[in-house]
Amino acid sequence: MLKTQPILIITCNVRNNLIKSTFRSFSQTICKSKPNTFSTSVKYKCLLQQASTFSATQRAWLSKLTSVSLTKDPPSIADSFLDEVVNIDDPERRDEVLNIVKLLISHGCSEDEIKTKCLHYIISTHSSYFKVKLLTDLHFNIAMLMPLLSCHIISLRSAARHARRDNNNIDFSNRIEYLSHNLEVKPADLIPMLSKHPSLLTMPFKRLHYKMTILKQAQISSEYIVKDLWIFNYNEKLLENRISAALKANVELKPWMLRCSKKFFESILSKQAQTQDILKGDDEISYLAKKLDCSEDYIKVMMEKNKLLKTINIPKLEQVLNFLYEKGYTPQEVRLFPRVFCSSVQTLSKRFEEFRKLKTTLPTMSQLCISSKNFENTRTKKSSSEKKETEL
């Protein structure tokens, strides 16, 4: 609809130029007429003839221009389009949204794109014309950039400034394509993430690229990085030092390890060192098969049925197994109640002592594994029954 605007302008210009040219020719002809040569009647006939020629020429040219369709001017189109899509009571806000729509149209957005991709963000975020104008400096499809309207205008101004500088530093057409390529995620999925992490757009590209290189060289998967984009807010030296320490300890790196507290990071390295000493070259399944005196296939089935076993670290498994075996439990009893590994050694020890006060035999594995509430109920019942027996 709006592509007819250039045709309308050309048509009007041609029509005006034609009228001016014909009138100029008519005037020159009259001026060339010598007043002393012709009589009044001849002059009158000449004027009629020239006027007739002028009208005929004008009609001929205008008939040729009728094949060009004349449409409403763009402001009227945008105005009527806006009324069809959304109802805005505030006149000032309506004028601003109207200007935004015109801006989007001038950057190649279709009416359908404006309806489905743009207006929702413009209205819900109360975005100004200037914020939308800043998005055009990012050198990307402006309709896809609409989620960025939720960012503060200072962030958008900084992003636009760095986008203009990126042209000399980046091998991609824009920063969004660079991030999409390195993080292995589609732009449509990436842009909503950037609205929550605008620092990826506002930091200098040299620094962004350096951090990206550090993470890639550490072989941290793109999937992990995308889930934890906060990592780009941390100092490069911190990342390098943590990565170096983790690689020496043979720890599988994840972004959250690089930004956690120093104390927690050191505990991770310590547990990893303990794990390597316990496993002695075996994997987790082989280790459990030996400790529980069963086949590796049995361990795999047990871990599939009890998903939490996959999340428990090896040092804790070792502590629980050693405690149970010291108290007299067999591998077969432990295999039947794998949820016992979810309890700490301190909890198991406390429950074991409570039951031993009530009876001389070992408490069953099911009694050790029950919830705290059920454990208290069971202990209370046994305690009351013991009192009745003593009274009798």
C-alpha positions as CSV (number, residue, x, y, z in Angstrom):
1,M,0.0,0.0,0.0
2,L,2.7,2.5,1.0
3,K,4.9,1.7,-2.0
4,T,2.7,4.0,-4.1
5,Q,4.1,7.1,-2.3
6,P,7.0,7.7,-4.8
7,I,4.5,7.3,-7.7
8,L,2.2,9.9,-6.3
9,I,5.0,12.4,-5.9
10,I,6.3,11.8,-9.4
11,T,2.7,12.1,-10.8
12,C,2.1,15.4,-9.1
13,N,5.5,16.8,-10.2
14,V,4.9,15.7,-13.8
15,R,1.4,17.2,-13.8
16,N,2.6,20.5,-12.3
17,N,5.5,20.7,-14.7
18,L,3.3,20.0,-17.7
19,I,0.8,22.8,-16.8
20,K,3.7,25.2,-16.2
21,S,5.3,24.3,-19.5
22,T,2.1,24.6,-21.5
23,F,1.2,27.9,-19.9
24,R,4.7,29.2,-20.5
25,S,4.3,28.3,-24.2
26,F,0.9,30.0,-24.4
27,S,2.3,33.2,-22.8
28,Q,5.3,33.4,-25.1
29,T,3.0,33.0,-28.1
30,I,0.8,35.9,-26.9
31,C,3.7,38.1,-26.1
32,K,5.2,37.6,-29.5
33,S,2.0,38.9,-31.2
34,K,2.5,42.5,-32.4
35,P,-0.4,44.8,-31.5
36,N,-0.1,47.0,-34.6
37,T,-0.3,44.2,-37.1
38,F,-3.6,42.6,-36.2
39,S,-7.0,44.0,-35.7
40,T,-9.0,43.5,-32.5
41,S,-11.1,40.7,-34.0
42,V,-7.9,38.9,-35.1
43,K,-6.4,39.2,-31.7
44,Y,-9.5,37.8,-30.1
45,K,-9.5,34.8,-32.5
46,C,-5.8,34.2,-31.7
47,L,-6.5,34.1,-28.0
48,L,-9.3,31.6,-28.4
49,Q,-7.2,29.4,-30.6
50,Q,-4.3,29.4,-28.1
51,A,-6.6,28.8,-25.2
52,S,-8.2,25.9,-27.1
53,T,-4.7,24.5,-27.8
54,F,-3.7,24.8,-24.1
55,S,-6.9,23.0,-22.9
56,A,-6.4,20.2,-25.5
57,T,-2.8,19.7,-24.6
58,Q,-3.6,19.6,-20.8
59,R,-6.4,17.1,-21.4
60,A,-4.1,14.8,-23.5
61,W,-1.4,14.7,-20.8
62,L,-3.8,14.2,-17.9
63,S,-5.4,11.3,-19.7
64,K,-2.0,9.6,-20.0
65,L,-1.5,10.1,-16.2
66,T,-4.8,8.4,-15.3
67,S,-3.1,5.0,-15.4
68,V,-1.0,6.0,-12.4
69,S,-2.9,5.2,-9.2
70,L,-3.1,8.0,-6.7
71,T,-3.3,7.0,-3.1
72,K,-3.6,8.6,0.3
73,D,-0.6,10.4,1.6
74,P,1.6,8.3,4.1
75,P,0.5,10.2,7.2
76,S,-3.1,9.4,6.5
77,I,-2.3,5.7,5.9
78,A,-0.3,5.4,9.1
79,D,-3.0,7.3,11.0
80,S,-5.8,5.0,9.8
81,F,-3.7,2.0,10.3
82,L,-3.0,2.9,13.9
83,D,-6.7,3.5,14.6
84,E,-7.5,0.0,13.3
85,V,-4.9,-1.7,15.5
86,V,-4.9,0.1,18.8
87,N,-7.0,2.7,20.7
88,I,-4.9,5.4,22.4
89,D,-6.8,8.1,24.3
90,D,-3.9,10.4,25.1
91,P,-3.4,12.7,22.0
92,E,0.3,13.3,22.8
93,R,1.0,9.6,23.2
94,R,-1.0,8.8,20.1
95,D,1.1,11.2,18.1
96,E,4.3,9.7,19.4
97,V,3.2,6.2,18.6
98,L,2.1,7.4,15.1
99,N,5.6,8.8,14.6
100,I,7.1,5.5,15.7
101,V,4.9,3.6,13.2
102,K,6.1,6.0,10.4
103,L,9.7,5.3,11.5
104,L,9.2,1.6,11.3
105,I,7.6,1.9,7.9
106,S,10.5,4.0,6.6
107,H,12.8,1.2,7.7
108,G,11.0,-1.4,5.7
109,C,8.6,-2.9,8.2
110,S,5.3,-4.1,6.8
111,E,1.9,-3.5,8.4
112,D,1.8,-7.2,9.4
113,E,5.2,-7.0,11.2
114,I,4.2,-3.8,13.0
115,K,0.9,-5.5,14.2
116,T,2.4,-8.8,15.3
117,K,6.0,-7.9,16.3
118,C,6.2,-4.3,17.3
119,L,3.1,-2.6,18.7
120,H,2.9,-5.0,21.7
121,Y,6.4,-3.9,22.9
122,I,5.9,-0.3,22.0
123,I,2.6,0.0,24.0
124,S,3.5,-2.2,26.9
125,T,6.9,-0.6,27.6
126,H,5.6,3.0,26.9
127,S,8.6,3.4,24.6
128,S,9.5,6.8,23.2
129,Y,10.3,7.6,19.6
130,F,13.9,8.2,20.6
131,K,14.3,4.7,22.1
132,V,13.0,3.1,18.8
133,K,15.3,5.4,16.9
134,L,18.3,4.1,18.8
135,L,17.4,0.5,17.8
136,T,17.9,1.5,14.1
137,D,21.6,2.1,14.9
138,L,22.2,-1.6,15.8
139,H,22.1,-2.5,12.1
140,F,19.7,-5.4,12.5
141,N,16.1,-6.1,11.6
142,I,14.3,-3.5,13.7
143,A,11.2,-5.6,14.1
144,M,13.2,-8.4,15.8
145,L,14.8,-5.9,18.1
146,M,11.6,-4.9,19.8
147,P,12.2,-6.9,23.0
148,L,15.2,-4.5,23.7
149,L,12.7,-1.7,24.3
150,S,12.5,-3.0,27.9
151,C,16.1,-1.9,28.4
152,H,16.8,1.5,30.0
153,I,17.4,4.3,27.5
154,I,20.9,4.8,28.8
155,S,21.7,1.1,27.9
156,L,20.2,1.6,24.4
157,R,22.2,4.8,23.9
158,S,25.4,3.0,24.9
159,A,24.5,0.0,22.7
160,A,23.9,2.3,19.7
161,R,27.3,4.1,20.3
162,H,29.2,0.8,20.4
163,A,27.3,-0.5,17.4
164,R,28.7,2.4,15.3
165,R,32.2,1.6,16.5
166,D,31.8,-2.2,15.8
167,N,32.0,-1.7,12.1
168,N,35.8,-1.3,12.3
169,N,36.4,-4.2,14.8
170,I,34.0,-7.0,13.9
171,D,34.0,-9.6,11.1
172,F,30.2,-9.8,11.2
173,S,27.6,-7.3,9.9
174,N,26.6,-6.5,13.5
175,R,27.2,-7.6,17.1
176,I,24.0,-9.6,17.3
177,E,25.1,-11.9,14.5
178,Y,28.5,-12.3,16.2
179,L,26.8,-13.4,19.5
180,S,24.4,-15.6,17.6
181,H,27.3,-17.4,15.9
182,N,29.5,-17.9,18.9
183,L,26.7,-18.8,21.3
184,E,25.1,-21.1,18.7
185,V,21.6,-19.7,19.3
186,K,19.2,-18.1,16.8
187,P,18.8,-14.3,16.9
188,A,15.1,-14.6,17.6
189,D,15.9,-16.5,20.8
190,L,19.0,-14.5,21.6
191,I,17.5,-11.0,21.5
192,P,15.0,-11.6,24.5
193,M,18.0,-12.8,26.5
194,L,19.9,-9.6,25.6
195,S,17.1,-7.5,27.0
196,K,17.9,-9.1,30.4
197,H,21.7,-8.9,29.8
198,P,22.3,-5.6,27.9
199,S,25.9,-5.5,29.0
200,L,26.7,-7.8,26.0
201,L,25.6,-4.9,23.8
202,T,27.0,-2.0,25.9
203,M,30.6,-3.2,26.7
204,P,33.4,-2.5,24.2
205,F,33.6,-5.3,21.5
206,K,37.3,-5.9,22.2
207,R,36.5,-6.8,25.8
208,L,33.4,-8.9,24.9
209,H,35.5,-10.8,22.3
210,Y,38.3,-11.5,24.8
211,K,35.9,-13.0,27.3
212,M,34.2,-15.1,24.7
213,T,37.6,-16.4,23.6
214,I,38.6,-17.3,27.2
215,L,35.3,-19.3,27.7
216,K,35.7,-21.0,24.3
217,Q,39.3,-22.0,24.9
218,A,38.3,-23.5,28.2
219,Q,35.9,-25.7,26.2
220,I,32.8,-24.5,28.1
221,S,29.9,-25.5,26.0
222,S,27.7,-22.8,24.4
223,E,24.7,-24.3,26.1
224,Y,26.1,-23.6,29.5
225,I,27.2,-20.1,28.6
226,V,23.7,-19.2,27.2
227,K,22.1,-20.3,30.5
228,D,24.5,-18.1,32.5
229,L,25.2,-14.9,30.5
230,W,26.0,-13.2,33.8
231,I,29.5,-14.6,33.3
232,F,30.3,-11.8,30.9
233,N,29.9,-9.2,33.7
234,Y,32.9,-10.7,35.6
235,N,36.6,-9.6,35.3
236,E,38.7,-11.3,32.7
237,K,41.6,-12.0,35.1
238,L,39.2,-13.7,37.5
239,L,38.0,-15.9,34.7
240,E,41.5,-16.8,33.6
241,N,42.7,-17.7,37.2
242,R,39.6,-19.8,37.9
243,I,39.8,-21.7,34.6
244,S,43.5,-22.4,35.2
245,A,42.9,-23.8,38.7
246,A,39.9,-25.9,37.5
247,L,41.8,-27.4,34.6
248,K,44.7,-28.4,36.9
249,A,42.2,-30.1,39.2
250,N,40.5,-31.8,36.2
251,V,37.1,-30.3,37.0
252,E,34.4,-30.0,34.4
253,L,33.9,-26.3,34.0
254,K,30.6,-24.5,34.1
255,P,30.1,-20.8,34.1
256,W,28.7,-20.6,37.6
257,M,31.9,-22.0,39.0
258,L,33.8,-19.1,37.6
259,R,31.7,-16.5,39.4
260,C,30.9,-18.2,42.7
261,S,32.5,-17.2,46.0
262,K,36.2,-18.0,46.5
263,K,35.4,-20.2,49.5
264,F,32.8,-22.3,47.5
265,F,35.2,-22.5,44.5
266,E,37.9,-23.9,46.7
267,S,35.5,-26.5,48.2
268,I,34.7,-27.6,44.7
269,L,38.4,-28.2,43.9
270,S,38.8,-30.0,47.3
271,K,35.9,-32.4,46.6
272,Q,37.3,-33.1,43.1
273,A,40.7,-34.0,44.6
274,Q,38.9,-36.3,47.1
275,T,36.8,-37.9,44.2
276,Q,39.9,-38.7,42.2
277,D,41.5,-40.4,45.3
278,I,38.4,-42.4,45.9
279,L,37.7,-43.5,42.4
280,K,41.4,-44.4,41.6
281,G,40.8,-44.3,37.9
282,D,37.3,-45.8,37.9
283,D,34.1,-44.1,36.9
284,E,31.2,-43.6,39.3
285,I,29.3,-46.7,38.1
286,S,32.3,-49.0,38.4
287,Y,33.0,-47.6,41.9
288,L,29.4,-48.2,43.1
289,A,29.3,-51.7,41.6
290,K,32.4,-52.7,43.6
291,K,31.2,-51.1,46.9
292,L,27.6,-52.6,46.6
293,D,28.9,-55.9,45.4
294,C,26.7,-56.1,42.3
295,S,27.0,-55.7,38.5
296,E,27.3,-52.4,36.7
297,D,24.0,-53.1,34.9
298,Y,22.3,-53.2,38.3
299,I,23.8,-49.9,39.2
300,K,22.6,-48.3,36.0
301,V,19.1,-49.5,36.6
302,M,19.2,-48.3,40.2
303,M,20.4,-44.8,39.1
304,E,17.7,-44.6,36.5
305,K,15.0,-45.3,39.1
306,N,16.7,-42.9,41.6
307,K,17.7,-39.8,39.7
308,L,19.0,-38.1,42.8
309,L,21.9,-40.6,42.9
310,K,23.4,-38.8,39.8
311,T,23.6,-35.5,41.7
312,I,25.3,-36.9,44.9
313,N,29.1,-36.4,44.9
314,I,31.4,-39.3,45.4
315,P,32.9,-38.2,48.8
316,K,29.4,-38.2,50.3
317,L,28.6,-41.7,48.9
318,E,31.9,-42.9,50.4
319,Q,31.1,-41.5,53.8
320,V,27.5,-43.0,53.9
321,L,28.7,-46.4,52.8
322,N,31.6,-46.5,55.3
323,F,29.2,-45.5,58.1
324,L,26.6,-48.2,57.2
325,Y,29.2,-50.9,56.9
326,E,30.8,-50.0,60.2
327,K,27.4,-50.3,61.9
328,G,26.8,-53.8,60.5
329,Y,24.6,-53.3,57.5
330,T,25.3,-55.4,54.4
331,P,25.7,-54.3,50.7
332,Q,22.4,-56.1,49.9
333,E,20.5,-54.1,52.5
334,V,21.9,-50.8,51.1
335,R,21.1,-51.8,47.5
336,L,17.4,-52.3,48.5
337,F,17.2,-48.7,49.9
338,P,19.4,-46.4,47.7
339,R,17.5,-43.4,49.0
340,V,19.7,-43.7,52.1
341,F,22.4,-41.9,50.2
342,C,20.2,-38.7,50.2
343,S,20.7,-38.5,54.0
344,S,23.8,-37.0,55.6
345,V,26.1,-39.1,57.8
346,Q,25.1,-36.8,60.8
347,T,21.4,-37.5,60.3
348,L,21.9,-41.3,59.9
349,S,24.2,-41.3,63.0
350,K,21.6,-39.4,65.1
351,R,18.7,-41.7,64.0
352,F,20.8,-44.8,64.6
353,E,21.6,-43.7,68.2
354,E,17.9,-42.9,68.9
355,F,16.8,-46.3,67.8
356,R,19.6,-48.1,69.7
357,K,18.3,-46.5,72.9
358,L,14.9,-48.1,72.3
359,K,16.0,-51.5,71.2
360,T,19.2,-53.6,71.0
361,T,18.8,-54.7,67.4
362,L,19.8,-52.7,64.4
363,P,17.1,-50.4,63.0
364,T,16.0,-51.4,59.6
365,M,17.1,-49.4,56.5
366,S,13.6,-48.2,55.9
367,Q,13.5,-46.7,59.4
368,L,16.7,-44.8,58.7
369,C,15.4,-43.5,55.4
370,I,12.0,-42.2,56.5
371,S,11.2,-38.5,56.7
372,S,11.9,-36.5,59.8
373,K,8.2,-36.3,60.7
374,N,7.6,-40.0,60.3
375,F,10.8,-40.7,62.2
376,E,9.6,-38.7,65.2
377,N,6.2,-40.5,65.1
378,T,7.9,-43.9,65.0
379,R,10.2,-43.0,67.9
380,T,7.3,-41.7,70.0
381,K,5.3,-44.9,69.4
382,K,8.2,-47.1,70.3
383,S,9.0,-45.0,73.4
384,S,5.4,-45.2,74.7
385,S,5.3,-49.0,74.0
386,E,8.5,-49.4,76.0
387,K,7.1,-47.6,79.0
388,K,3.9,-49.8,79.0
389,E,6.1,-52.9,78.9
390,T,8.1,-51.7,81.9
391,E,5.0,-50.9,83.8
392,L,3.6,-54.3,83.3
